Amino acid sequence: MTWSELCQHYTNEWVCLVDVEHAADGSVERGRLVGHFASAAEALRQVDSWHAGYVVAYASRRARRARMLRIAA
């Protein structure tokens, strides 16, 4: 999904993404959704039980860029 689509479908939620593609300015352009959560703490608890390589970002209708909590290598 594109970042715009994610923001429309998961308004005001924390989303966990894999296979993230970044735009030239470093913002998220698109990614594959693997989870969505009401709180950042809940999202991070889930990600900690998965493998590295997940991005946790806040999706809102006003978000032009993803607000990243973590980008694991």
Backbone as ProteinMPNN parsed JSONL, in Angstrom:
{"seq_chain_A": "MTWSELCQHYTNEWVCLVDVEHAADGSVERGRLVGHFASAAEALRQVDSWHAGYVVAYASRRARRARMLRIAA", "coords_chain_A": {"N_chain_A": [[0.845, -1.181, 0.0], [0.379, 2.29, -0.58], [1.769, 5.08, 1.29], [-0.143, 7.046, 1.637], [-2.536, 5.584, 1.252], [-2.36, 3.844, 3.452], [-2.602, 5.685, 5.532], [-5.226, 6.518, 5.156], [-6.707, 4.152, 5.587], [-5.947, 3.292, 8.144], [-6.336, 5.325, 10.09], [-4.983, 7.412, 12.551], [-3.591, 5.395, 13.914], [-0.942, 3.195, 14.98], [1.215, 1.7, 12.756], [2.72, -1.318, 11.566], [5.222, -2.11, 9.368], [6.675, -3.908, 6.623], [9.032, -4.559, 3.968], [9.505, -1.941, 3.098], [9.473, 0.94, 1.078], [11.299, 3.812, 0.425], [10.977, 7.31, -0.254], [12.917, 9.779, -2.073], [13.423, 11.811, -0.214], [13.499, 10.458, 2.151], [11.116, 9.823, 3.369], [8.366, 7.551, 3.948], [7.253, 5.737, 1.232], [5.821, 3.519, 0.372], [4.704, 0.318, 1.675], [4.442, -2.993, 3.12], [1.812, -3.94, 5.081], [1.855, -5.353, 8.304], [0.734, -5.258, 10.75], [-1.435, -3.359, 12.963], [-2.049, -0.921, 15.452], [-3.486, 0.572, 18.416], [-1.869, 1.953, 20.223], [1.512, 3.18, 20.586], [3.178, 1.792, 22.334], [2.011, -0.749, 22.42], [2.366, -1.536, 19.762], [5.187, -1.617, 19.61], [5.737, -3.643, 21.487], [4.718, -5.854, 20.137], [6.342, -5.856, 17.82], [8.836, -6.377, 18.936], [8.639, -9.075, 19.409], [8.77, -10.129, 16.93], [10.819, -10.337, 13.961], [13.857, -8.45, 13.225], [13.783, -5.584, 11.069], [11.364, -4.493, 10.727], [9.262, -1.641, 10.414], [7.908, 0.839, 12.443], [5.34, 3.09, 12.44], [3.418, 6.13, 12.654], [0.182, 6.565, 11.493], [-1.825, 8.988, 10.072], [-4.487, 11.082, 8.913], [-3.456, 13.558, 8.355], [-0.776, 13.146, 8.131], [2.155, 13.658, 6.43], [4.59, 12.619, 6.314], [5.995, 9.607, 7.551], [5.966, 9.014, 11.006], [8.511, 7.779, 12.54], [9.24, 5.26, 14.875], [11.07, 3.257, 15.078], [13.576, 1.897, 13.109], [14.695, -1.003, 12.175], [17.645, -2.766, 11.339]], "CA_chain_A": [[0.0, 0.0, 0.0], [1.102, 3.552, -0.495], [1.63, 5.711, 2.6], [-1.435, 7.732, 1.621], [-3.577, 4.562, 1.472], [-2.256, 3.391, 4.841], [-3.147, 6.735, 6.395], [-6.679, 6.522, 5.003], [-7.307, 2.934, 6.155], [-5.572, 3.093, 9.546], [-6.255, 6.672, 10.641], [-4.625, 7.575, 13.96], [-3.093, 4.143, 14.472], [0.447, 2.844, 14.736], [1.266, 0.601, 11.793], [3.984, -2.036, 11.441], [5.422, -2.338, 7.946], [7.873, -4.554, 6.084], [9.223, -4.275, 2.541], [9.264, -0.498, 2.995], [10.166, 1.708, 0.05], [11.415, 5.2, 0.846], [11.131, 8.347, -1.27], [14.242, 10.401, -2.055], [13.579, 12.619, 1.0], [13.535, 9.566, 3.308], [9.775, 9.504, 3.849], [7.835, 6.272, 3.488], [6.468, 5.833, 0.011], [4.898, 2.387, 0.426], [5.171, -0.815, 2.46], [3.473, -4.073, 3.325], [1.291, -3.882, 6.451], [1.833, -6.613, 9.049], [-0.003, -5.059, 11.988], [-1.824, -1.988, 13.302], [-2.314, -0.892, 16.883], [-3.959, 1.847, 18.949], [-0.807, 2.659, 20.943], [2.889, 2.91, 20.182], [3.724, 0.765, 23.223], [1.487, -2.036, 21.966], [3.032, -1.846, 18.49], [6.569, -1.998, 19.89], [5.73, -4.961, 22.135], [4.526, -6.85, 19.079], [7.52, -5.882, 16.953], [9.924, -7.022, 19.669], [8.487, -10.524, 19.336], [8.977, -10.521, 15.54], [12.238, -10.192, 13.631], [14.303, -7.108, 12.848], [13.426, -5.229, 9.707], [10.038, -3.889, 10.731], [9.17, -0.204, 10.657], [6.709, 1.231, 13.179], [5.083, 4.485, 12.097], [2.084, 6.62, 12.989], [-0.594, 6.919, 10.302], [-2.946, 9.885, 10.304], [-4.921, 11.745, 7.674], [-2.618, 14.738, 8.135], [0.644, 12.77, 8.053], [2.814, 13.696, 5.124], [5.729, 11.723, 6.475], [5.81, 8.655, 8.639], [6.673, 9.31, 12.254], [9.139, 6.497, 12.831], [9.758, 4.948, 16.189], [12.2, 2.36, 14.983], [13.88, 1.237, 11.827], [15.688, -2.017, 12.507], [18.384, -3.233, 10.154]], "C_chain_A": [[0.885, 1.238, 0.0], [0.895, 4.134, 0.9], [0.286, 6.422, 2.707], [-2.581, 6.748, 1.887], [-3.547, 4.058, 2.904], [-2.867, 4.405, 5.792], [-4.67, 6.803, 6.306], [-7.323, 5.326, 5.697], [-7.067, 2.788, 7.653], [-5.366, 4.44, 10.237], [-5.994, 6.641, 12.139], [-4.258, 6.27, 14.643], [-1.6, 4.024, 14.185], [0.442, 1.632, 13.819], [2.668, -0.005, 11.774], [4.11, -2.476, 9.993], [6.694, -3.134, 7.683], [7.938, -4.204, 4.601], [8.97, -2.8, 2.244], [10.105, 0.101, 1.876], [10.133, 3.173, 0.478], [11.534, 6.118, -0.365], [12.527, 8.957, -1.128], [14.483, 11.226, -0.792], [13.586, 11.785, 2.281], [12.173, 9.201, 3.859], [9.331, 8.149, 3.289], [6.991, 6.513, 2.247], [5.414, 4.723, -0.018], [5.514, 1.286, 1.28], [4.073, -1.851, 2.581], [3.089, -4.089, 4.803], [1.305, -5.264, 7.087], [1.128, -6.481, 10.393], [-0.367, -3.605, 12.177], [-2.363, -1.989, 14.719], [-2.736, 0.505, 17.327], [-2.839, 2.641, 19.614], [0.569, 2.258, 20.425], [3.491, 1.797, 21.035], [3.28, -0.628, 22.786], [2.181, -2.473, 20.675], [4.465, -2.314, 18.739], [6.673, -3.336, 20.598], [5.59, -6.059, 21.095], [5.773, -6.981, 18.204], [8.683, -6.579, 17.64], [9.83, -8.539, 19.604], [8.654, -11.046, 17.906], [10.458, -10.411, 15.223], [12.569, -8.748, 13.275], [13.901, -6.835, 11.405], [12.035, -4.636, 9.597], [10.146, -2.397, 10.995], [7.863, 0.051, 11.384], [6.515, 2.72, 12.937], [3.649, 4.845, 12.44], [1.376, 7.081, 11.727], [-1.747, 7.83, 10.697], [-3.308, 10.564, 8.993], [-4.044, 12.95, 7.345], [-1.14, 14.403, 7.939], [1.156, 12.839, 6.626], [4.019, 12.776, 5.135], [5.411, 10.775, 7.612], [6.577, 9.134, 9.86], [7.235, 7.983, 12.739], [9.542, 6.384, 14.291], [11.026, 4.127, 16.079], [12.353, 1.918, 13.538], [15.002, 0.265, 12.151], [16.357, -2.505, 11.232], [18.283, -4.731, 10.011]], "O_chain_A": [[2.001, 1.221, 0.52], [-0.03, 3.743, 1.611], [-0.349, 6.396, 3.761], [-3.49, 7.049, 2.66], [-4.6, 3.863, 3.511], [-3.563, 4.042, 6.74], [-5.33, 7.118, 7.297], [-8.371, 5.468, 6.327], [-7.9, 2.219, 8.358], [-4.345, 4.664, 10.888], [-6.676, 5.948, 12.894], [-4.578, 6.063, 15.813], [-1.07, 4.662, 13.276], [-0.255, 0.651, 14.079], [3.667, 0.695, 11.941], [3.219, -3.132, 9.453], [7.666, -3.04, 8.432], [7.003, -3.621, 4.051], [8.306, -2.456, 1.266], [11.293, -0.194, 1.745], [9.084, 3.705, 0.843], [12.123, 5.746, -1.379], [13.234, 8.674, -0.16], [15.622, 11.335, -0.339], [13.67, 12.338, 3.377], [12.08, 8.346, 4.74], [9.861, 7.672, 2.285], [6.124, 7.387, 2.227], [4.263, 4.957, -0.385], [6.708, 1.318, 1.575], [2.927, -1.617, 2.196], [3.949, -4.235, 5.671], [0.831, -6.233, 6.493], [0.942, -7.472, 11.099], [0.288, -2.715, 11.635], [-3.042, -2.925, 15.141], [-2.387, 1.5, 16.691], [-2.852, 3.872, 19.579], [0.766, 1.161, 19.903], [4.228, 0.954, 20.525], [4.074, -1.568, 22.783], [2.539, -3.64, 20.519], [4.909, -3.297, 18.145], [7.606, -4.096, 20.338], [6.272, -7.081, 21.169], [6.202, -8.091, 17.888], [9.44, -7.301, 16.99], [10.846, -9.222, 19.732], [8.679, -12.257, 17.686], [11.278, -10.393, 16.141], [11.677, -7.93, 13.051], [13.704, -7.763, 10.62], [11.577, -4.313, 8.502], [11.032, -1.951, 11.724], [6.819, -0.465, 10.985], [7.415, 3.519, 13.196], [2.776, 3.98, 12.507], [1.91, 7.896, 10.975], [-2.553, 7.48, 11.558], [-2.498, 10.606, 8.068], [-3.907, 13.317, 6.178], [-0.342, 15.283, 7.615], [0.648, 12.161, 5.732], [4.415, 12.227, 4.106], [4.65, 11.106, 8.522], [7.71, 9.604, 9.748], [6.505, 7.158, 13.287], [10.116, 7.31, 14.863], [11.946, 4.276, 16.883], [11.379, 1.61, 12.851], [16.139, 0.68, 12.378], [15.72, -2.638, 10.187], [18.841, -5.301, 9.074]]}, "name": "protein", "num_of_chains": 1, "seq": "MTWSELCQHYTNEWVCLVDVEHAADGSVERGRLVGHFASAAEALRQVDSWHAGYVVAYASRRARRARMLRIAA"}
